[in-house]
Amino acid sequence: MKRSLLFFTIASLLYCSKSTHDVTSIDESEAEQTFRVTFVAGKGGAVSTNGGVYEAGVEITVTAIPSIGYVFKQWSDGSVENPKTMVITTQIELVADFDIQTLTFDYSDFGYPSLGFHPEGLGYIELDDKAYLMLPFAELQSDKTDYLRAFEVIRESSVIVDKTHEVFDTPPTVGFTKGPMLISDFDKDGYKDFFLVDHGQENERVNGNFKGAYLHFYYGSAQGFRKQNFKGITDLNLFYHHADIGDFDRDGDVDILSQRWPSYDHDVPAGNTMAILINEGGNFSIRNLENPLNSIGSVLLTNLDDDPDLEALAGTYSYADGALWYWDILTDSVAYIQEEIGAYPMDDIIELHAGNNSRILMFSELDNSPVLSVTDKGMNLFESSELYDYQARDIIVQDFNQDGWDDFYMYFGDDKNGDWGTTFGTFRESLFINDGKNSFVNPSQILDQYGRSLENESNIHFYPLKGVDGAYRFIKFQKEYALQPPISAQIVDLTITI
């Protein structure tokens, strides 16, 4: 019995000793074969994986993903490989560094433009996962012209390439695009389209009228932009520069309202009227206002009464007795809102929304004239105290930071405190932020992604894009647009302080 007990005790001790030794060996082996790997994104991007714990000898790949407006610079170990592949042999922590991306204009296919681009008519379109800039190159009061050109923004290679012949059936009509670019899905096929008013150059009159130019319709598609021709609309040298879009008849199709002046070979009712381009499933017909109440300086589609339909608001172009009146398109009736507002040649009319409230601002061409504000469906007219100065046409209304309130930006460079073209407002003075009650203030501070101040930038052109996550996103052109075509641009996300 004692011998058996002794044998059992020795056997047990040997077994326990062997088991303990084996566990320790396994733990040490595992510790020698696994490593923690960490990937971190710096400002301006993300990484495809944050890493983890890997066995030695495993091959892993990580990709640095720049945000819009940024470009990958390098990893913190100095490597510029992206995606980066590595075999795990030790503990690793890598940071992906990003820079603000500089986009260089590439004119190599069609040659450098003969003129500087003009901001009036500039537009930005995202189509089929691509981004396009539409830039007009011309001078208003000159016999020099260039094409309205289409550029594709290719972020992957940091270039903005002239794609005019590639994305259009033919080059756009030569001429000066005097009106804002109106962007919508007019034919409801899921691709953005654009429309431009073009009255041509102002250097030539025939029989007392400007020669005129054509309307431009381009419909987006998977293959690019295709010019559309509508008989009696795009084949007449006729239209002037003010226009607006909206569904006036509530049929689900976006219609176009335009001021209409005569040209050298086509007359219009009363010599200055309005026309509505009625959209029916992507096809347009034209309807003129045959008996306008007064002359027209600018137009706006807005709701001025108690029914849900839109009316056409007109600001009179007059150096004597300015007026504000409207055309009810469905009933073909007209009425004055304000019949005598003094000398007030209208530059532009814009409407801004904050929630269910709206406000209309009217801009005069006269030096030192106030900007007039309209509330209560046009019945309450007063001088706007927020805008002591302004920079004229092609005012962009947009909810820049996606807070539900319309802001606006005036990117044309001449203000109204002196001769045209002699002074340029700073970027801060060009940007008006909505406080949620349709009152507007200039920012007190504007910082880019790296905290650099932009509020005092002048003679540099900015164009607003759609912001995300509260950011104000702009394209910043590096060259002074009045002198020569831009050679580079940057997309900047701005931090705005009021």
Secondary structure, DSSP 8 states (H G I E B T S, - for coil): -HHHHHHHHHHHHHHHHHHHHHHHHHHHHHHHHEEEEEEEE-TTEEES--EEEEETT-EEEE-EEE-TTEEEEEETTS---SSEEEE--S-EEEEEEEEE-EEEEE-TTT---SS-B-STT-EEEEETTEEEEEEEEE-TTSS-EEEEEEEEEEGGGTEEEE-HHHHSSS---SS---S--EEE-TT-SSS-EEEE-----SS-EETTEE-----EEEEEETTEEEE---TTTTTSS-EEEEEEEE-TT-SSS-EEEEEE---SS---GGGSEEEEEEEETTEEEEEE-SS-SS--SEEEEE--SSSSS-EEEEE---SS---EEEEETTTTEEEEEES---S--EEEEEEEEETTEEEEEEEESSTT---EEEEGGGTEEEE-SS-SS---S-EEEE-TTSSSB-EEEE--S--SSSSTTS----HHHHEEEE-SSS-EE--SEEE-TTS-B-TT--S--EEE----TT-EEEEEESS-TTTS--SEEEEEEEEEE-
